[in-house]
Amino acid sequence: MSQAIGNGRAVFITGATGGIGTATTRALAERGYRVYAGVRGDAPHLAEIRGVEQIHIDVTEPKSVAEAAAEVTRLQGGQGLHAVVNNAGIIIQGPMELVPAEDLRRQFAVNVFGPAEIIRAFAPLLREGRGRLINISAPTAKLAMPFAAPISASKAALDALSDALRIELGAQGVAVVTVVPGAVETPIFAKAEAAAESALADADPARLALYRSRIEAMGAAMAKMRPSKPETVADTIVKAVGATRPKARYLANSDVRPALLVSRLPVRLRDRVVVGLLGLRKAEAAGPALGS
């Protein structure tokens, strides 16, 4: 039954090592797809899944991406791909003026330039297979969050790429899809928090003091969120992969729609809503004044 769903059609996915990537790789393989799982390091847990072929790739290195595309082309023997899933991503957060320049560059290297390299390298395979390109976005692409400017900006850029490519590649028989997850139980958030704490430890204490109460308030608000399982997002990606006529956008979690509704409010009202939802109003009143 599951074999008939995918019918052996091939999918390439980046960031397959953990979280949403592993859940999606497993879900696709279980449904009969042949999955090329893009990984940076060893992933023995993927070797146990039937129908999965690991492809070593670093999306920030054009040479690595080109080699991965060549390997997939060889393994496919000219049959093309049914789908490419741009899932690899990182989260950089913290007050924008305190985010190290190298961290900001890495944010865009992984979340924007990486997918762009994947698109350039794998477009011929998608044309051959008349497949679909699936980019994993985030609610922050439409509703930028304070202290999350880097991830918000990178996902907004990826959304813009998707909008342009939907027309560019659509004329060639390649559908372009955006999947928007909400809060998800995945190590990426813990890694982002640890990285932010490390960066802030080296920041100018006087500047950090200007933000500390707001950061703590936002952390408390985020702690109250109830993230969903990676499998929830994986199921949505599988739906986009398998659809005869995929939609341009899929919302993977219940918390995405409210965020998109807030993003459409007039700017001043939207800012007030965000400040209230994140508990920043009291923090602003309690925090140090500029120049204190």
Salt bridges, closest charged atoms under 4 A:
ASP58 OD2 - ARG40 NH2 3.90
GLU67 OE2 - LYS63 NZ 2.57
GLU71 OE2 - ARG74 NH2 2.80
GLU97 OE1 - ARG207 NH1 3.09
GLU117 OE2 - ARG120 NH2 2.90
ASP159 OD2 - LYS142 NZ 3.71
ASP163 OD1 - ARG166 NH1 3.01
GLU185 OE1 - LYS229 NZ 2.94
ASP235 OD1 - ARG31 NH2 3.81
